Protein backbone atom coordinates (compact mmCIF):
# COMPACT_ATOMS: atom_id res chain seq x y z
CA UNK A 1 0.00 0.00 0.00
CA UNK A 2 1.42 3.40 -0.92
CA UNK A 3 1.57 6.31 1.49
CA UNK A 4 -1.34 8.27 -0.11
CA UNK A 5 -3.49 5.12 -0.13
CA UNK A 6 -2.68 4.54 3.54
CA UNK A 7 -3.64 8.14 4.34
CA UNK A 8 -6.87 7.83 2.40
CA UNK A 9 -7.71 4.55 4.13
CA UNK A 10 -6.97 6.07 7.54
CA UNK A 11 -9.35 8.94 6.72
CA UNK A 12 -12.07 6.48 5.66
CA UNK A 13 -11.63 4.44 8.85
CA UNK A 14 -11.72 7.60 10.94
CA UNK A 15 -15.09 8.56 9.45
CA UNK A 16 -16.39 5.01 9.94
CA UNK A 17 -15.37 4.96 13.61
CA UNK A 18 -16.92 8.40 14.21
CA UNK A 19 -20.20 7.23 12.67
CA UNK A 20 -20.69 4.35 15.11
CA UNK A 21 -23.53 5.02 17.53
CA UNK A 22 -22.14 5.86 20.96
CA UNK A 23 -18.75 7.20 19.83
CA UNK A 24 -18.35 10.70 21.23
CA UNK A 25 -14.78 11.45 20.08
CA UNK A 26 -11.62 10.05 18.54
CA UNK A 27 -8.25 10.64 20.16
CA UNK A 28 -4.75 10.38 18.68
CA UNK A 29 -4.08 6.72 17.93
CA UNK A 30 -0.92 6.78 20.01
CA UNK A 31 -0.92 8.54 23.38
CA UNK A 32 1.27 11.64 23.43
CA UNK A 33 3.70 10.13 25.92
CA UNK A 34 4.37 7.33 23.43
CA UNK A 35 5.02 9.75 20.61
CA UNK A 36 7.36 12.48 21.82
CA UNK A 37 8.76 12.80 18.29
CA UNK A 38 5.20 13.10 16.98
CA UNK A 39 4.45 15.93 19.39
CA UNK A 40 7.62 17.75 18.33
CA UNK A 41 6.71 17.31 14.67
CA UNK A 42 3.18 18.54 15.37
CA UNK A 43 4.57 21.65 17.08
CA UNK A 44 6.80 22.41 14.12
CA UNK A 45 4.47 21.56 11.24
CA UNK A 46 1.08 22.19 12.82
CA UNK A 47 -0.14 18.79 11.59
CA UNK A 48 -2.45 16.91 13.91
CA UNK A 49 -1.46 13.52 15.25
CA UNK A 50 -3.26 10.71 13.37
CA UNK A 51 -6.53 9.50 14.86
CA UNK A 52 -6.18 6.10 13.18
CA UNK A 53 -2.91 4.17 13.05
CA UNK A 54 -2.37 1.66 10.25
CA UNK A 55 0.41 -0.89 10.15
CA UNK A 56 1.05 -3.23 7.25
CA UNK A 57 2.51 -6.69 7.70
CA UNK A 58 2.62 -9.85 5.61
CA UNK A 59 -0.46 -11.01 7.54
CA UNK A 60 -2.50 -7.94 6.58
CA UNK A 61 -3.35 -4.53 7.96
CA UNK A 62 -3.46 -3.72 11.68
CA UNK A 63 -5.57 -0.80 12.86
CA UNK A 64 -5.43 1.11 16.15
CA UNK A 65 -8.15 3.56 17.24
CA UNK A 66 -8.74 5.33 20.57
CA UNK A 67 -12.31 6.47 21.24
CA UNK A 68 -14.51 8.29 23.68
CA UNK A 69 -17.91 6.74 24.44
CA UNK A 70 -21.13 8.52 25.41
CA UNK A 71 -22.17 7.73 29.00
CA UNK A 72 -25.52 6.30 27.90
CA UNK A 73 -23.80 3.51 25.93
CA UNK A 74 -21.91 0.40 26.96
CA UNK A 75 -18.22 1.08 26.30
CA UNK A 76 -17.35 -2.56 25.47
CA UNK A 77 -20.29 -2.81 23.07
CA UNK A 78 -19.35 0.43 21.31
CA UNK A 79 -15.72 -0.71 21.01
CA UNK A 80 -16.86 -4.02 19.47
CA UNK A 81 -19.11 -2.17 17.00
CA UNK A 82 -16.23 0.11 15.97
CA UNK A 83 -13.95 -2.91 15.43
CA UNK A 84 -16.63 -4.71 13.42
CA UNK A 85 -17.31 -1.64 11.27
CA UNK A 86 -13.60 -1.32 10.49
CA UNK A 87 -13.25 -5.03 9.69
CA UNK A 88 -16.30 -4.84 7.41
CA UNK A 89 -14.85 -1.87 5.55
CA UNK A 90 -11.51 -3.64 5.13
CA UNK A 91 -13.30 -6.82 3.96
CA UNK A 92 -11.03 -8.72 6.38
CA UNK A 93 -13.00 -10.44 9.15
CA UNK A 94 -9.76 -11.48 10.88
CA UNK A 95 -8.05 -8.07 10.61
CA UNK A 96 -6.19 -6.99 13.74
CA UNK A 97 -8.23 -4.05 15.02
CA UNK A 98 -7.41 -2.56 18.42
CA UNK A 99 -10.04 -0.20 19.81
CA UNK A 100 -9.25 1.44 23.15
CA UNK A 101 -11.83 3.36 25.13
CA UNK A 102 -10.01 6.28 26.72
CA UNK A 103 -12.96 8.39 27.86
CA UNK A 104 -16.53 7.64 28.95
CA UNK A 105 -19.11 10.39 29.15
CA UNK A 106 -18.75 14.18 29.24
C-alpha positions as CSV (number, residue, x, y, z in Angstrom):
1,X,0.0,0.0,0.0
2,X,1.4,3.4,-0.9
3,X,1.6,6.3,1.5
4,X,-1.3,8.3,-0.1
5,X,-3.5,5.1,-0.1
6,X,-2.7,4.5,3.5
7,X,-3.6,8.1,4.3
8,X,-6.9,7.8,2.4
9,X,-7.7,4.5,4.1
10,X,-7.0,6.1,7.5
11,X,-9.4,8.9,6.7
12,X,-12.1,6.5,5.7
13,X,-11.6,4.4,8.8
14,X,-11.7,7.6,10.9
15,X,-15.1,8.6,9.5
16,X,-16.4,5.0,9.9
17,X,-15.4,5.0,13.6
18,X,-16.9,8.4,14.2
19,X,-20.2,7.2,12.7
20,X,-20.7,4.3,15.1
21,X,-23.5,5.0,17.5
22,X,-22.1,5.9,21.0
23,X,-18.8,7.2,19.8
24,X,-18.3,10.7,21.2
25,X,-14.8,11.4,20.1
26,X,-11.6,10.0,18.5
27,X,-8.3,10.6,20.2
28,X,-4.7,10.4,18.7
29,X,-4.1,6.7,17.9
30,X,-0.9,6.8,20.0
31,X,-0.9,8.5,23.4
32,X,1.3,11.6,23.4
33,X,3.7,10.1,25.9
34,X,4.4,7.3,23.4
35,X,5.0,9.7,20.6
36,X,7.4,12.5,21.8
37,X,8.8,12.8,18.3
38,X,5.2,13.1,17.0
39,X,4.5,15.9,19.4
40,X,7.6,17.7,18.3
41,X,6.7,17.3,14.7
42,X,3.2,18.5,15.4
43,X,4.6,21.6,17.1
44,X,6.8,22.4,14.1
45,X,4.5,21.6,11.2
46,X,1.1,22.2,12.8
47,X,-0.1,18.8,11.6
48,X,-2.5,16.9,13.9
49,X,-1.5,13.5,15.2
50,X,-3.3,10.7,13.4
51,X,-6.5,9.5,14.9
52,X,-6.2,6.1,13.2
53,X,-2.9,4.2,13.0
54,X,-2.4,1.7,10.2
55,X,0.4,-0.9,10.1
56,X,1.0,-3.2,7.3
57,X,2.5,-6.7,7.7
58,X,2.6,-9.9,5.6
59,X,-0.5,-11.0,7.5
60,X,-2.5,-7.9,6.6
61,X,-3.3,-4.5,8.0
62,X,-3.5,-3.7,11.7
63,X,-5.6,-0.8,12.9
64,X,-5.4,1.1,16.1
65,X,-8.1,3.6,17.2
66,X,-8.7,5.3,20.6
67,X,-12.3,6.5,21.2
68,X,-14.5,8.3,23.7
69,X,-17.9,6.7,24.4
70,X,-21.1,8.5,25.4
71,X,-22.2,7.7,29.0
72,X,-25.5,6.3,27.9
73,X,-23.8,3.5,25.9
74,X,-21.9,0.4,27.0
75,X,-18.2,1.1,26.3
76,X,-17.3,-2.6,25.5
77,X,-20.3,-2.8,23.1
78,X,-19.4,0.4,21.3
79,X,-15.7,-0.7,21.0
80,X,-16.9,-4.0,19.5
81,X,-19.1,-2.2,17.0
82,X,-16.2,0.1,16.0
83,X,-13.9,-2.9,15.4
84,X,-16.6,-4.7,13.4
85,X,-17.3,-1.6,11.3
86,X,-13.6,-1.3,10.5
87,X,-13.3,-5.0,9.7
88,X,-16.3,-4.8,7.4
89,X,-14.8,-1.9,5.6
90,X,-11.5,-3.6,5.1
91,X,-13.3,-6.8,4.0
92,X,-11.0,-8.7,6.4
93,X,-13.0,-10.4,9.2
94,X,-9.8,-11.5,10.9
95,X,-8.0,-8.1,10.6
96,X,-6.2,-7.0,13.7
97,X,-8.2,-4.1,15.0
98,X,-7.4,-2.6,18.4
99,X,-10.0,-0.2,19.8
100,X,-9.2,1.4,23.2
101,X,-11.8,3.4,25.1
102,X,-10.0,6.3,26.7
103,X,-13.0,8.4,27.9
104,X,-16.5,7.6,29.0
105,X,-19.1,10.4,29.2
106,X,-18.7,14.2,29.2
